[in-house]
């Protein structure tokens, strides 16, 4: 049901546990039951489930929001940025940590999301990071070669000094994976652009092509 854009996976499990879901006329009790979305008739609360239109969004995530639908700690989530929009259920493509901000994609197209998140795709993410020192050429060279972060070697395909002042500097780093406390400004060839913080909009066909073309 989450793949059809009806609800989250957690919400689907609750509906199934409550006996409110039928597949082929029979009540389903097993959330792991495999169904053919093109052939099997799914009914929830006596209403047939119809696949929602495919939606692709870009969101400028503010710092302080968690990238989840249902947070057990009752923290504010990225879904607060979608309130008031006429949308089917959408899920984040990947995640940004609570302390991170910037470009976050959201969609109800699971094939699209899985394609972007597949490690084999090596889709680069571009971040702006503030560091507590002004790196010289030698330090930048060391960073490009890879550094140990939380016990693992993190290497970047590109690190450039954007600007510096006093004892801090801003770097632009291109990674295959996200890290904490970063500002993500691009995914692949898709830039965040001037989208206001805390707002979302639909991707254009041209922007989708930048991601999967």
Backbone as JSON Lines, residues from 0, in Angstrom:
{"i":0,"aa":"X","n":[0.82,-1.21,0.0],"ca":[0.0,0.0,0.0],"c":[0.85,1.26,0.0]}
{"i":1,"aa":"X","n":[2.04,1.13,0.61],"ca":[2.95,2.28,0.57],"c":[3.42,2.52,-0.85]}
{"i":2,"aa":"X","n":[3.61,1.44,-1.63],"ca":[4.04,1.58,-3.01],"c":[2.96,2.22,-3.88]}
{"i":3,"aa":"X","n":[1.71,2.08,-3.47],"ca":[0.61,2.69,-4.21],"c":[0.35,4.12,-3.77]}
{"i":4,"aa":"X","n":[1.11,4.59,-2.78],"ca":[0.96,5.97,-2.34],"c":[-0.19,6.19,-1.38]}
{"i":5,"aa":"X","n":[-0.7,5.1,-0.77],"ca":[-1.83,5.24,0.15],"c":[-1.39,5.68,1.54]}
{"i":6,"aa":"X","n":[-0.31,5.09,2.03],"ca":[0.13,5.37,3.4],"c":[1.56,4.9,3.55]}
{"i":7,"aa":"X","n":[2.12,5.1,4.74],"ca":[3.47,4.63,5.01],"c":[3.45,3.13,5.27]}
{"i":8,"aa":"X","n":[4.62,2.51,5.28],"ca":[4.7,1.07,5.55],"c":[4.21,0.75,6.96]}
{"i":9,"aa":"X","n":[4.56,1.62,7.92],"ca":[4.11,1.41,9.29],"c":[2.6,1.5,9.39]}
{"i":10,"aa":"X","n":[2.02,2.49,8.72],"ca":[0.56,2.64,8.74],"c":[-0.12,1.45,8.06]}
{"i":11,"aa":"X","n":[0.5,0.93,7.01],"ca":[-0.06,-0.24,6.31],"c":[-0.08,-1.45,7.23]}
{"i":12,"aa":"X","n":[0.97,-1.63,8.02],"ca":[1.03,-2.76,8.95],"c":[-0.08,-2.66,10.0]}
{"i":13,"aa":"X","n":[-0.39,-1.45,10.44],"ca":[-1.47,-1.25,11.41],"c":[-2.82,-1.61,10.79]}
{"i":14,"aa":"X","n":[-3.05,-1.15,9.56],"ca":[-4.31,-1.46,8.87],"c":[-4.49,-2.97,8.7]}
{"i":15,"aa":"X","n":[-3.41,-3.66,8.36],"ca":[-3.46,-5.11,8.18],"c":[-3.73,-5.8,9.51]}
{"i":16,"aa":"X","n":[-3.05,-5.37,10.57],"ca":[-3.24,-5.97,11.89],"c":[-4.67,-5.8,12.38]}
{"i":17,"aa":"X","n":[-5.32,-4.71,11.98],"ca":[-6.7,-4.45,12.39],"c":[-7.73,-5.14,11.5]}
{"i":18,"aa":"X","n":[-7.25,-5.9,10.5],"ca":[-8.16,-6.63,9.64],"c":[-8.94,-5.77,8.67]}
{"i":19,"aa":"X","n":[-8.39,-4.63,8.31],"ca":[-9.1,-3.68,7.45],"c":[-8.7,-3.8,5.98]}
{"i":20,"aa":"X","n":[-7.82,-4.76,5.68],"ca":[-7.3,-4.9,4.31],"c":[-7.73,-6.25,3.73]}
{"i":21,"aa":"X","n":[-8.22,-6.23,2.51],"ca":[-8.57,-7.45,1.78],"c":[-7.8,-7.49,0.46]}
{"i":22,"aa":"X","n":[-7.35,-8.66,0.11],"ca":[-6.7,-8.89,-1.18],"c":[-7.42,-10.05,-1.86]}
{"i":23,"aa":"X","n":[-7.96,-9.8,-3.03],"ca":[-8.73,-10.84,-3.72],"c":[-9.95,-11.28,-2.95]}
{"i":24,"aa":"X","n":[-10.53,-10.37,-2.17],"ca":[-11.73,-10.69,-1.41],"c":[-11.49,-11.31,-0.05]}
{"i":25,"aa":"X","n":[-10.24,-11.58,0.3],"ca":[-9.92,-12.22,1.58],"c":[-9.18,-11.25,2.5]}
{"i":26,"aa":"X","n":[-9.54,-11.28,3.79],"ca":[-8.86,-10.44,4.77],"c":[-7.41,-10.88,4.91]}
{"i":27,"aa":"X","n":[-6.51,-9.92,4.88],"ca":[-5.07,-10.2,4.99],"c":[-4.61,-9.94,6.42]}
{"i":28,"aa":"X","n":[-3.87,-10.9,6.98],"ca":[-3.32,-10.73,8.32],"c":[-1.79,-10.71,8.32]}
{"i":29,"aa":"X","n":[-1.22,-11.06,7.18],"ca":[0.23,-11.15,7.06],"c":[0.76,-9.98,6.26]}
{"i":30,"aa":"X","n":[1.47,-9.07,6.93],"ca":[1.99,-7.88,6.25],"c":[3.06,-8.22,5.22]}
{"i":31,"aa":"X","n":[3.62,-9.44,5.3],"ca":[4.67,-9.85,4.37],"c":[4.11,-10.53,3.12]}
{"i":32,"aa":"X","n":[2.79,-10.63,3.02],"ca":[2.18,-11.27,1.86],"c":[2.56,-10.54,0.58]}
{"i":33,"aa":"X","n":[3.02,-11.3,-0.4],"ca":[3.4,-10.71,-1.69],"c":[2.16,-10.6,-2.58]}
{"i":34,"aa":"X","n":[1.98,-9.43,-3.17],"ca":[0.84,-9.22,-4.06],"c":[1.34,-8.65,-5.39]}
{"i":35,"aa":"X","n":[0.55,-8.86,-6.41],"ca":[0.82,-8.29,-7.73],"c":[0.0,-7.01,-7.85]}
{"i":36,"aa":"X","n":[0.67,-5.88,-7.81],"ca":[-0.04,-4.6,-7.82],"c":[-0.82,-4.37,-9.1]}
{"i":37,"aa":"X","n":[-0.43,-5.07,-10.17],"ca":[-1.13,-4.89,-11.45],"c":[-2.35,-5.81,-11.58]}
{"i":38,"aa":"X","n":[-2.39,-6.89,-10.79],"ca":[-3.46,-7.88,-10.97],"c":[-4.35,-8.05,-9.74]}
{"i":39,"aa":"X","n":[-3.77,-7.99,-8.55],"ca":[-4.55,-8.24,-7.33],"c":[-5.39,-7.03,-6.95]}
{"i":40,"aa":"X","n":[-6.63,-7.29,-6.55],"ca":[-7.54,-6.22,-6.12],"c":[-7.38,-6.02,-4.62]}
{"i":41,"aa":"X","n":[-6.95,-4.83,-4.24],"ca":[-6.73,-4.51,-2.83],"c":[-7.82,-3.56,-2.36]}
{"i":42,"aa":"X","n":[-8.43,-3.9,-1.23],"ca":[-9.52,-3.1,-0.68],"c":[-9.2,-2.75,0.77]}
{"i":43,"aa":"X","n":[-9.34,-1.49,1.12],"ca":[-9.13,-1.02,2.5],"c":[-10.4,-0.34,2.97]}
{"i":44,"aa":"X","n":[-10.94,-0.83,4.08],"ca":[-12.19,-0.26,4.62],"c":[-13.28,-0.23,3.55]}
{"i":45,"aa":"X","n":[-13.37,-1.34,2.79],"ca":[-14.4,-1.52,1.75],"c":[-14.25,-0.56,0.57]}
{"i":46,"aa":"X","n":[-13.09,0.08,0.46],"ca":[-12.84,0.97,-0.68],"c":[-11.64,0.45,-1.47]}
{"i":47,"aa":"X","n":[-11.81,0.24,-2.79],"ca":[-10.69,-0.23,-3.6],"c":[-9.52,0.76,-3.57]}
{"i":48,"aa":"X","n":[-8.32,0.21,-3.52],"ca":[-7.12,1.04,-3.53],"c":[-6.68,1.23,-4.97]}
{"i":49,"aa":"X","n":[-6.58,2.47,-5.37],"ca":[-6.15,2.82,-6.73],"c":[-4.81,3.53,-6.65]}
{"i":50,"aa":"X","n":[-3.91,3.14,-7.53],"ca":[-2.58,3.76,-7.52],"c":[-2.69,5.26,-7.74]}
{"i":51,"aa":"X","n":[-2.01,6.02,-6.88],"ca":[-2.0,7.47,-7.0],"c":[-1.09,7.9,-8.15]}
{"i":52,"aa":"X","n":[-1.3,9.12,-8.62],"ca":[-0.42,9.67,-9.64],"c":[1.0,9.76,-9.08]}
{"i":53,"aa":"X","n":[1.97,9.6,-9.94],"ca":[3.36,9.67,-9.51],"c":[3.73,11.13,-9.23]}
{"i":54,"aa":"X","n":[4.35,11.34,-8.08],"ca":[4.72,12.68,-7.63],"c":[6.21,12.7,-7.31]}
{"i":55,"aa":"X","n":[6.89,13.74,-7.78],"ca":[8.33,13.9,-7.53],"c":[8.56,15.32,-7.01]}
{"i":56,"aa":"X","n":[9.05,15.42,-5.78],"ca":[9.23,16.72,-5.14],"c":[10.67,16.97,-4.77]}
{"i":57,"aa":"X","n":[11.04,18.25,-4.78],"ca":[12.3,18.66,-4.16],"c":[11.94,19.58,-3.0]}
{"i":58,"aa":"X","n":[12.6,19.34,-1.85],"ca":[12.34,20.09,-0.63],"c":[13.65,20.67,-0.13]}
{"i":59,"aa":"X","n":[13.61,21.92,0.29],"ca":[14.77,22.53,0.94],"c":[14.59,22.33,2.44]}
{"i":60,"aa":"X","n":[15.17,21.25,2.94],"ca":[14.98,20.86,4.34],"c":[15.7,21.83,5.29]}
{"i":61,"aa":"X","n":[14.98,22.37,6.27],"ca":[15.64,23.19,7.28],"c":[16.35,22.3,8.31]}
{"i":62,"aa":"X","n":[17.34,22.85,8.97],"ca":[17.98,22.13,10.06],"c":[16.99,21.98,11.22]}
{"i":63,"aa":"X","n":[17.06,20.86,11.92],"ca":[16.21,20.64,13.08],"c":[15.03,19.73,12.84]}
{"i":64,"aa":"X","n":[14.77,19.36,11.58],"ca":[13.69,18.44,11.26],"c":[14.25,17.05,11.0]}
{"i":65,"aa":"X","n":[13.52,16.02,11.41],"ca":[13.96,14.66,11.15],"c":[13.29,14.14,9.88]}
{"i":66,"aa":"X","n":[14.01,13.28,9.17],"ca":[13.53,12.79,7.88],"c":[12.78,11.48,8.08]}
{"i":67,"aa":"X","n":[11.59,11.59,8.63],"ca":[10.75,10.42,8.86],"c":[9.3,10.86,8.92]}
{"i":68,"aa":"X","n":[8.4,9.91,8.78],"ca":[6.97,10.23,8.84],"c":[6.46,10.2,10.28]}
{"i":69,"aa":"X","n":[6.78,9.12,10.98],"ca":[6.31,8.94,12.35],"c":[7.51,8.85,13.28]}
{"i":70,"aa":"X","n":[7.72,9.88,14.08],"ca":[8.88,9.91,14.97],"c":[8.45,9.54,16.39]}
{"i":71,"aa":"X","n":[9.01,8.45,16.96],"ca":[8.6,8.03,18.31],"c":[8.91,9.06,19.38]}
{"i":72,"aa":"X","n":[9.86,9.96,19.1],"ca":[10.21,11.0,20.08],"c":[9.39,12.27,19.88]}
{"i":73,"aa":"X","n":[8.44,12.22,18.95],"ca":[7.55,13.36,18.71],"c":[8.29,14.62,18.27]}
{"i":74,"aa":"X","n":[9.4,14.44,17.57],"ca":[10.13,15.59,17.05],"c":[9.48,16.06,15.75]}
{"i":75,"aa":"X","n":[9.73,17.32,15.4],"ca":[9.19,17.85,14.15],"c":[9.83,17.12,12.97]}
{"i":76,"aa":"X","n":[9.04,16.82,11.95],"ca":[9.53,16.09,10.79],"c":[9.43,16.93,9.52]}
{"i":77,"aa":"X","n":[10.03,16.43,8.45],"ca":[10.01,17.15,7.17],"c":[8.6,17.26,6.6]}
{"i":78,"aa":"X","n":[7.69,16.43,7.1],"ca":[6.32,16.48,6.58],"c":[5.61,17.76,6.98]}
{"i":79,"aa":"X","n":[6.14,18.47,7.97],"ca":[5.57,19.77,8.33],"c":[5.7,20.75,7.17]}
{"i":80,"aa":"X","n":[6.71,20.54,6.32],"ca":[6.93,21.43,5.17],"c":[5.93,21.17,4.04]}
{"i":81,"aa":"X","n":[5.2,20.05,4.13],"ca":[4.26,19.69,3.06],"c":[2.81,19.97,3.43]}
{"i":82,"aa":"X","n":[2.6,20.49,4.63],"ca":[1.23,20.75,5.08],"c":[0.54,21.76,4.16]}
{"i":83,"aa":"X","n":[-0.69,21.47,3.82],"ca":[-1.46,22.35,2.95],"c":[-1.33,22.03,1.48]}
{"i":84,"aa":"X","n":[-0.41,21.12,1.12],"ca":[-0.24,20.74,-0.28],"c":[-1.14,19.54,-0.6]}
{"i":85,"aa":"X","n":[-1.73,19.54,-1.77],"ca":[-2.6,18.45,-2.21],"c":[-1.73,17.34,-2.8]}
{"i":86,"aa":"X","n":[-1.33,16.39,-1.94],"ca":[-0.39,15.35,-2.35],"c":[-0.85,13.98,-1.88]}
{"i":87,"aa":"X","n":[-0.52,12.93,-2.64],"ca":[-0.66,11.58,-2.1],"c":[0.45,11.35,-1.09]}
{"i":88,"aa":"X","n":[0.48,10.19,-0.47],"ca":[1.55,9.92,0.48],"c":[2.88,9.83,-0.27]}
{"i":89,"aa":"X","n":[3.88,10.56,0.19],"ca":[5.21,10.52,-0.4],"c":[6.23,10.19,0.68]}
{"i":90,"aa":"X","n":[7.34,9.6,0.25],"ca":[8.42,9.23,1.17],"c":[9.71,9.91,0.76]}
{"i":91,"aa":"X","n":[10.61,10.15,1.72],"ca":[11.91,10.73,1.38],"c":[12.76,9.75,0.58]}
{"i":92,"aa":"X","n":[13.55,10.27,-0.33],"ca":[14.52,9.47,-1.07],"c":[15.84,9.61,-0.31]}
{"i":93,"aa":"X","n":[16.18,8.6,0.46],"ca":[17.33,8.73,1.34],"c":[16.95,9.59,2.54]}
{"i":94,"aa":"X","n":[17.94,10.24,3.12],"ca":[17.65,11.04,4.3],"c":[18.7,12.12,4.48]}
{"i":95,"aa":"X","n":[18.32,13.11,5.26],"ca":[19.26,14.1,5.77],"c":[19.12,14.09,7.28]}
{"i":96,"aa":"X","n":[20.23,14.07,8.0],"ca":[20.17,14.05,9.46],"c":[19.52,15.32,9.99]}
{"i":97,"aa":"X","n":[19.1,15.24,11.25],"ca":[18.43,16.38,11.88],"c":[19.28,17.64,11.81]}
{"i":98,"aa":"X","n":[20.58,17.49,11.97],"ca":[21.48,18.65,11.98],"c":[21.87,19.1,10.58]}
{"i":99,"aa":"X","n":[21.43,18.37,9.55],"ca":[21.76,18.73,8.18],"c":[20.59,19.45,7.52]}
{"i":100,"aa":"X","n":[20.87,20.12,6.42],"ca":[19.82,20.85,5.71],"c":[20.09,20.8,4.21]}
{"i":101,"aa":"X","n":[19.12,21.28,3.44],"ca":[19.32,21.37,2.0],"c":[18.4,20.46,1.2]}
{"i":102,"aa":"X","n":[18.88,20.03,0.05],"ca":[18.06,19.33,-0.95],"c":[17.67,17.93,-0.49]}
{"i":103,"aa":"X","n":[16.36,17.7,-0.44],"ca":[15.81,16.38,-0.13],"c":[14.73,16.08,-1.15]}
{"i":104,"aa":"X","n":[14.82,14.91,-1.78],"ca":[13.81,14.49,-2.74],"c":[12.75,13.66,-2.02]}
{"i":105,"aa":"X","n":[11.49,13.79,-2.45],"ca":[10.39,13.01,-1.9],"c":[9.51,12.54,-3.05]}
{"i":106,"aa":"X","n":[9.02,11.3,-2.95],"ca":[8.23,10.74,-4.05],"c":[7.37,9.58,-3.56]}
{"i":107,"aa":"X","n":[6.4,9.19,-4.37],"ca":[5.65,7.96,-4.12],"c":[5.99,6.9,-5.17]}
{"i":108,"aa":"X","n":[7.02,7.15,-5.95],"ca":[7.49,6.22,-6.98],"c":[8.65,5.41,-6.4]}
{"i":109,"aa":"X","n":[8.36,4.21,-5.9],"ca":[9.39,3.43,-5.21],"c":[10.5,2.97,-6.16]}
{"i":110,"aa":"X","n":[10.16,2.69,-7.41],"ca":[11.2,2.28,-8.36],"c":[12.19,3.41,-8.59]}
{"i":111,"aa":"X","n":[11.67,4.62,-8.73],"ca":[12.52,5.8,-8.9],"c":[13.41,5.99,-7.67]}
{"i":112,"aa":"X","n":[12.82,5.88,-6.48],"ca":[13.59,6.07,-5.25],"c":[14.67,5.0,-5.11]}
{"i":113,"aa":"X","n":[14.32,3.75,-5.37],"ca":[15.3,2.66,-5.24],"c":[16.44,2.82,-6.23]}
{"i":114,"aa":"X","n":[16.12,3.31,-7.41],"ca":[17.16,3.52,-8.43],"c":[18.16,4.58,-7.97]}
{"i":115,"aa":"X","n":[17.66,5.66,-7.37],"ca":[18.56,6.72,-6.92],"c":[19.38,6.29,-5.71]}
{"i":116,"aa":"X","n":[18.79,5.45,-4.84],"ca":[19.48,5.05,-3.61],"c":[20.39,3.84,-3.8]}
{"i":117,"aa":"X","n":[20.29,3.18,-4.93],"ca":[21.14,2.01,-5.19],"c":[22.61,2.43,-5.17]}
{"i":118,"aa":"X","n":[23.43,1.83,-4.28],"ca":[24.85,2.21,-4.23],"c":[25.55,2.07,-5.57]}
{"i":119,"aa":"X","n":[25.07,1.16,-6.4],"ca":[25.7,0.95,-7.71],"c":[25.53,2.15,-8.63]}
{"i":120,"aa":"X","n":[24.56,3.02,-8.31],"ca":[24.34,4.19,-9.17],"c":[25.43,5.24,-8.98]}
{"i":121,"aa":"X","n":[26.09,5.22,-7.81],"ca":[27.15,6.2,-7.51],"c":[26.7,7.63,-7.81]}
{"i":122,"aa":"X","n":[25.47,7.93,-7.44],"ca":[24.94,9.28,-7.67],"c":[25.59,10.24,-6.68]}
{"i":123,"aa":"X","n":[26.37,11.19,-7.14],"ca":[27.08,12.07,-6.21],"c":[26.16,13.09,-5.56]}
{"i":124,"aa":"X","n":[26.47,13.45,-4.32],"ca":[25.76,14.51,-3.61],"c":[26.76,15.6,-3.26]}
{"i":125,"aa":"X","n":[26.35,16.84,-3.51],"ca":[27.23,17.98,-3.28],"c":[26.79,18.71,-2.02]}
{"i":126,"aa":"X","n":[27.75,18.96,-1.12],"ca":[27.46,19.58,0.16],"c":[28.33,20.81,0.37]}
{"i":127,"aa":"X","n":[27.81,21.76,1.15],"ca":[28.6,22.86,1.67],"c":[28.79,22.63,3.16]}
{"i":128,"aa":"X","n":[30.03,22.68,3.61],"ca":[30.37,22.34,4.98],"c":[31.22,23.44,5.59]}
{"i":129,"aa":"X","n":[30.87,23.85,6.8],"ca":[31.69,24.83,7.52],"c":[32.63,24.07,8.45]}
{"i":130,"aa":"X","n":[33.91,24.39,8.37],"ca":[34.92,23.74,9.21],"c":[35.58,24.77,10.12]}
{"i":131,"aa":"X","n":[36.08,24.3,11.25],"ca":[36.64,25.2,12.26],"c":[38.1,25.5,12.06]}
{"i":132,"aa":"X","n":[38.54,25.56,10.83],"ca":[39.91,25.93,10.5],"c":[39.94,26.39,9.05]}
{"i":133,"aa":"X","n":[41.01,27.04,8.67],"ca":[41.18,27.45,7.28],"c":[42.21,26.52,6.66]}
{"i":134,"aa":"X","n":[41.79,25.55,5.86],"ca":[42.72,24.56,5.32],"c":[43.64,25.15,4.25]}
{"i":135,"aa":"X","n":[44.9,24.74,4.32],"ca":[45.83,25.15,3.27],"c":[45.84,24.08,2.18]}
{"i":136,"aa":"X","n":[46.68,24.24,1.18],"ca":[46.7,23.32,0.05],"c":[47.04,21.9,0.48]}
{"i":137,"aa":"X","n":[47.96,21.77,1.45],"ca":[48.36,20.44,1.91],"c":[47.21,19.73,2.62]}
{"i":138,"aa":"X","n":[46.46,20.49,3.43],"ca":[45.33,19.89,4.14],"c":[44.23,19.47,3.16]}
{"i":139,"aa":"X","n":[43.97,20.29,2.14],"ca":[42.97,19.93,1.15],"c":[43.38,18.66,0.4]}
{"i":140,"aa":"X","n":[44.67,18.53,0.14],"ca":[45.16,17.33,-0.54],"c":[44.94,16.1,0.33]}
{"i":141,"aa":"X","n":[45.18,16.24,1.64],"ca":[44.96,15.14,2.58],"c":[43.48,14.75,2.64]}
{"i":142,"aa":"X","n":[42.63,15.76,2.67],"ca":[41.19,15.5,2.71],"c":[40.72,14.77,1.46]}
{"i":143,"aa":"X","n":[41.25,15.16,0.32],"ca":[40.85,14.52,-0.93],"c":[41.28,13.05,-0.96]}
{"i":144,"aa":"X","n":[42.37,12.74,-0.26],"ca":[42.88,11.37,-0.24],"c":[42.05,10.46,0.66]}
{"i":145,"aa":"X","n":[41.3,11.07,1.58],"ca":[40.45,10.29,2.48],"c":[40.84,10.48,3.93]}
{"i":146,"aa":"X","n":[39.84,10.6,4.79],"ca":[40.06,10.77,6.22],"c":[39.18,9.78,6.97]}
{"i":147,"aa":"X","n":[39.58,9.47,8.21],"ca":[38.82,8.54,9.04],"c":[37.72,9.3,9.77]}
{"i":148,"aa":"X","n":[36.48,8.87,9.57],"ca":[35.32,9.48,10.24],"c":[34.51,8.36,10.87]}
{"i":149,"aa":"X","n":[34.39,8.38,12.2],"ca":[33.63,7.35,12.93],"c":[34.12,5.95,12.59]}
{"i":150,"aa":"X","n":[35.44,5.8,12.46],"ca":[36.01,4.49,12.23],"c":[36.01,4.01,10.8]}
{"i":151,"aa":"X","n":[35.57,4.83,9.86],"ca":[35.59,4.44,8.46],"c":[36.28,5.51,7.62]}
{"i":152,"aa":"X","n":[36.85,5.07,6.51],"ca":[37.55,5.99,5.64],"c":[36.53,6.67,4.72]}
{"i":153,"aa":"X","n":[36.5,7.99,4.79],"ca":[35.58,8.77,3.97],"c":[36.39,9.53,2.94]}
{"i":154,"aa":"X","n":[36.13,9.25,1.68],"ca":[36.84,9.95,0.62],"c":[35.85,10.74,-0.21]}
{"i":155,"aa":"X","n":[36.31,11.84,-0.74],"ca":[35.46,12.71,-1.55],"c":[36.0,12.75,-2.97]}
{"i":156,"aa":"X","n":[35.08,12.8,-3.92],"ca":[35.53,12.91,-5.3],"c":[35.98,14.32,-5.62]}
{"i":157,"aa":"X","n":[35.56,15.28,-4.78],"ca":[35.97,16.67,-4.99],"c":[35.84,17.45,-3.69]}
{"i":158,"aa":"X","n":[36.84,18.25,-3.37],"ca":[36.8,19.18,-2.24],"c":[37.39,20.5,-2.69]}
{"i":159,"aa":"X","n":[36.62,21.56,-2.56],"ca":[37.08,22.88,-2.97],"c":[36.81,23.89,-1.85]}
{"i":160,"aa":"X","n":[37.75,24.8,-1.67],"ca":[37.59,25.89,-0.7],"c":[36.71,26.97,-1.32]}
{"i":161,"aa":"X","n":[35.56,27.25,-0.69],"ca":[34.65,28.27,-1.19],"c":[35.02,29.65,-0.7]}
{"i":162,"aa":"X","n":[35.18,29.76,0.61],"ca":[35.53,31.05,1.22],"c":[36.02,30.81,2.64]}
{"i":163,"aa":"X","n":[36.75,31.76,3.16],"ca":[37.26,31.65,4.53],"c":[37.22,33.02,5.18]}
{"i":164,"aa":"X","n":[37.2,32.99,6.5],"ca":[37.2,34.24,7.25],"c":[37.48,33.95,8.71]}
{"i":165,"aa":"X","n":[38.44,34.63,9.28],"ca":[38.78,34.38,10.68],"c":[39.34,32.98,10.86]}
{"i":166,"aa":"X","n":[38.67,32.18,11.69],"ca":[39.16,30.84,11.99],"c":[38.32,29.74,11.35]}
{"i":167,"aa":"X","n":[37.41,30.1,10.48],"ca":[36.56,29.09,9.84],"c":[36.61,29.22,8.32]}
{"i":168,"aa":"X","n":[36.11,28.19,7.67],"ca":[36.06,28.2,6.2],"c":[34.88,27.36,5.75]}
{"i":169,"aa":"X","n":[34.41,27.64,4.53],"ca":[33.35,26.84,3.91],"c":[33.96,26.04,2.76]}
{"i":170,"aa":"X","n":[33.67,24.73,2.76],"ca":[34.15,23.85,1.71],"c":[32.97,23.31,0.9]}
{"i":171,"aa":"X","n":[33.21,23.05,-0.37],"ca":[32.25,22.31,-1.19],"c":[32.79,20.91,-1.37]}
{"i":172,"aa":"X","n":[32.02,19.92,-0.93],"ca":[32.46,18.53,-0.94],"c":[31.47,17.69,-1.74]}
{"i":173,"aa":"X","n":[31.98,16.87,-2.63],"ca":[31.15,15.96,-3.42],"c":[31.39,14.54,-2.92]}
{"i":174,"aa":"X","n":[30.31,13.91,-2.42],"ca":[30.38,12.57,-1.84],"c":[29.37,11.64,-2.49]}
{"i":175,"aa":"X","n":[29.59,10.33,-2.3],"ca":[28.59,9.35,-2.71],"c":[27.58,9.1,-1.6]}
{"i":176,"aa":"X","n":[27.87,9.6,-0.39],"ca":[26.97,9.38,0.74],"c":[26.9,10.65,1.58]}
{"i":177,"aa":"X","n":[25.84,10.74,2.39],"ca":[25.65,11.93,3.22],"c":[26.33,11.81,4.57]}
{"i":178,"aa":"X","n":[26.65,12.94,5.15],"ca":[27.22,12.99,6.49],"c":[26.45,14.0,7.31]}
{"i":179,"aa":"X","n":[26.71,14.01,8.61],"ca":[25.98,14.87,9.52],"c":[26.46,16.31,9.45]}
{"i":180,"aa":"X","n":[25.54,17.24,9.7],"ca":[25.83,18.67,9.8],"c":[26.32,19.28,8.48]}
{"i":181,"aa":"X","n":[25.81,18.78,7.4],"ca":[26.15,19.31,6.08],"c":[24.95,20.02,5.48]}
{"i":182,"aa":"X","n":[25.23,20.85,4.48],"ca":[24.18,21.49,3.7],"c":[24.24,20.9,2.3]}
{"i":183,"aa":"X","n":[23.25,20.1,1.93],"ca":[23.25,19.46,0.62],"c":[22.67,20.43,-0.41]}
{"i":184,"aa":"X","n":[23.46,20.74,-1.43],"ca":[23.03,21.72,-2.44],"c":[22.75,21.08,-3.79]}
{"i":185,"aa":"X","n":[23.08,19.79,-3.95],"ca":[22.83,19.14,-5.24],"c":[22.83,17.63,-5.07]}
{"i":186,"aa":"X","n":[22.05,16.95,-5.91],"ca":[22.07,15.5,-6.03],"c":[22.31,15.2,-7.5]}
{"i":187,"aa":"X","n":[23.43,14.56,-7.79],"ca":[23.78,14.37,-9.19],"c":[23.9,15.72,-9.88]}
{"i":188,"aa":"X","n":[23.21,15.86,-11.0],"ca":[23.24,17.14,-11.73],"c":[22.09,18.06,-11.36]}
{"i":189,"aa":"X","n":[21.29,17.65,-10.36],"ca":[20.13,18.45,-9.94],"c":[20.53,19.39,-8.81]}
{"i":190,"aa":"X","n":[20.52,20.71,-9.04],"ca":[20.87,21.66,-7.98],"c":[19.65,22.06,-7.15]}
{"i":191,"aa":"X","n":[19.91,22.45,-5.91],"ca":[18.84,22.98,-5.06],"c":[18.34,24.31,-5.59]}
{"i":192,"aa":"X","n":[19.24,25.11,-6.12],"ca":[18.85,26.41,-6.67],"c":[18.4,27.36,-5.59]}
{"i":193,"aa":"X","n":[17.43,28.22,-5.9],"ca":[17.0,29.25,-4.96],"c":[15.7,28.89,-4.25]}
{"i":194,"aa":"X","n":[15.39,27.6,-4.16],"ca":[14.18,27.17,-3.45],"c":[14.27,27.61,-1.99]}
{"i":195,"aa":"X","n":[13.25,28.29,-1.51],"ca":[13.26,28.82,-0.14],"c":[13.29,27.69,0.88]}
{"i":196,"aa":"X","n":[13.99,27.92,1.98],"ca":[14.1,26.92,3.03],"c":[12.72,26.6,3.61]}
{"i":197,"aa":"X","n":[12.44,25.31,3.78],"ca":[11.17,24.89,4.34],"c":[10.05,24.76,3.34]}
{"i":198,"aa":"X","n":[10.35,24.92,2.05],"ca":[9.33,24.81,1.01],"c":[9.66,23.67,0.05]}
{"i":199,"aa":"X","n":[8.63,23.22,-0.67],"ca":[8.8,22.13,-1.62],"c":[8.1,22.49,-2.92]}
{"i":200,"aa":"X","n":[8.56,21.86,-4.0],"ca":[7.9,22.04,-5.3],"c":[8.08,20.78,-6.13]}
{"i":201,"aa":"X","n":[7.26,20.65,-7.16],"ca":[7.35,19.5,-8.05],"c":[8.56,19.64,-8.97]}
{"i":202,"aa":"X","n":[9.2,18.5,-9.25],"ca":[10.29,18.49,-10.22],"c":[9.71,18.61,-11.63]}
{"i":203,"aa":"X","n":[10.42,19.29,-12.49],"ca":[10.02,19.38,-13.89],"c":[10.52,18.13,-14.63]}
{"i":204,"aa":"X","n":[9.95,17.83,-15.8],"ca":[10.46,16.69,-16.58],"c":[11.95,16.82,-16.88]}
{"i":205,"aa":"X","n":[12.41,18.04,-17.1],"ca":[13.83,18.25,-17.38],"c":[14.69,17.92,-16.16]}
{"i":206,"aa":"X","n":[14.19,18.25,-14.97],"ca":[14.94,17.95,-13.75],"c":[14.97,16.45,-13.48]}
{"i":207,"aa":"X","n":[13.87,15.76,-13.76],"ca":[13.87,14.3,-13.63],"c":[14.9,13.67,-14.55]}
{"i":208,"aa":"X","n":[15.02,14.23,-15.74],"ca":[15.99,13.72,-16.7],"c":[17.41,13.88,-16.18]}
{"i":209,"aa":"X","n":[17.67,14.95,-15.42],"ca":[18.99,15.15,-14.83],"c":[19.35,14.04,-13.86]}
{"i":210,"aa":"X","n":[18.33,13.45,-13.22],"ca":[18.57,12.42,-12.22],"c":[18.67,11.02,-12.83]}
{"i":211,"aa":"X","n":[17.85,10.73,-13.82],"ca":[17.77,9.36,-14.32],"c":[18.15,9.23,-15.79]}
{"i":212,"aa":"X","n":[18.45,10.35,-16.44],"ca":[18.77,10.31,-17.85],"c":[20.14,9.72,-18.14]}
